[in-house]
Amino acid sequence: PEFMSGGIGARSTRLGQPVETAPSSETDDVFSVIRDYISLTKPRIISLLLLTTVATMFVADPAGPPLSLILWTMLGGYLAAGGAGAINHYIDRGRDAQMARTDSRPLANGRIEPIHGLIFGIALGAIAFFQLWITVNLLSAGLAMLGLLGYVFLYTMWLKPITPQNIVIGGSAGAVPPLVGWAAASGSLTLEALWPFLIIFFWTPPHFWALSLMIKDDYERTGVPMLPVVKGEAETRKQILIYTLIMVAVTIGPFVTGLLGGLYLASAIGLGAVFIGMSVMLFRNPDTNITLRLYLYSLAYLALLFVAMAIDAVS
């Protein structure tokens, strides 16, 4: 038998008999477009950011913020981070099209017009600012915009194309969500609010450099000066270990200053010991499987550490 297919509503032949193929569903097309726009917001990344935001809200207000405040903060946080993600897709669409990991992104392969993606991102950011201002407070709204602008201008447009330290300095934008949560729950920022910020700041390099080791060839092909491309894999593994040690030391700070207690300390030490152990293994043995395990563990590590923060704060 011979099968031939064409476009929407095309005719096929099977055993010599013409058969009408079903036209594509308009509903399916609409859902595909919706999924593409949602993917521009990088929802999997945002889920971790929102967890750190909500956990920090309970650290700032151990009595427990109202559910409505948590939900409004989560909505604004998603919109702000999603807007930053969409604008990042727009700026990086040329590089994304050359990388195996990102060449199927909606703006990279043309499923969404680039200008539409940019407008979408700017609109999400604007909505986030006014929504947080109205439903939470102005400080939270301003911090959310600081994170968005830092990610777009400081990291994506300025640092990413010119320096292997891009993720170190630019990572400060990804550390802003806990500040948004703290400001939402307490209405202000104190020096203690810097602990969640600093933890994410020092967590970002070992987390991202583990990923960059796995996709070094993509970065090299697109001319992005990530650390493995510029300094080599051995130096990158060394820097991962150094920043991991710094990060784990910083995680002890909230206990030392009295912000959090013994339950958090035990969690920070236990989770940190595993992170250090895996970093040492990678430093000694440049194995792809170890790199992947470290990258995946870094995601679980941050989530579990912030959950431990929240539990310790309310207990």
Disulfide bonds with the S-S distance in Angstrom:
none
